[in-house]
Amino acid sequence: EVQLVESGGDLVQPGGSLRLSCAASGFVFSNYWMTWARQAPGKGLEWVASVKQDGSERYYVDSVKGRFTISRDNAKNSLTLQMDSLRVDDTAVYYCARGRAGLIWGQGTLVTVSS
Amino acid sequence: QSALTQPPSASGSPGQSVTITCTGTSNDIGAYNYVSWFQQHPGKAPKLMIYEVTKRPSGVPDRFSGSKSGNTASLTVSGLQAEDEADYYCNSFASSNDVLFGGGTKLTVL
């Protein structure tokens, strides 16, 4: 069974940093693009970033460019989102998803940015 | 990176059919056959219902179908059931290497 389990969500002050992790199982992780998406409270879904199978290509939504970094460790079947210079409007549930379009999703982890 | 356009709400009675549209541009929906549709119940993670415009993952009822014409994609739910009441989101690849989501449509089963 394909499983994606996110962790690392927390309450952080504006300007702070947070590192999200996603543990993947049930499929050959290195065969797939991986994606982070988010959903602010009461709002719609938003694609955040995607990384190619070998990590050689990474793409970001404009609002996080220069602040967030997506990376992966194929040996450990894990995906990471390093979030720096966090802003109040980064508050959201962050989902790890398989594929560029996010065809299989984890259950999400809540990031709250507030003073 | 503008969002795709969906109607905020749609509704139908049990047994009826309802179609939700998702409008983009020639740089996203019109350029790629990579449109997906997701169902989200309150407090739950999104669930894939349609991918690559028309394909249905295993386990998704054939009451759900997808199509595309030009820059607009559509999701049709036939034989509406109470459990179909949820939020529905579309997404598409875009030529800027981005992935765009629609704003979501709240489907109400009357």
Interface residues (C-beta under 8 A of the other chain):
Chain A: T35 A37 G44 L45 E46 W47 S50 Y59 V61 D62 Y95 R100 A101 G102 L103 I104 W105 G106 Q107 G108
Chain B: Q1 A3 Y34 S36 F38 Q40 A45 P46 K47 L48 Y51 P57 Y89 N91 S92 F93 N97 D98 V99 L100 F101 G102 G103 G104
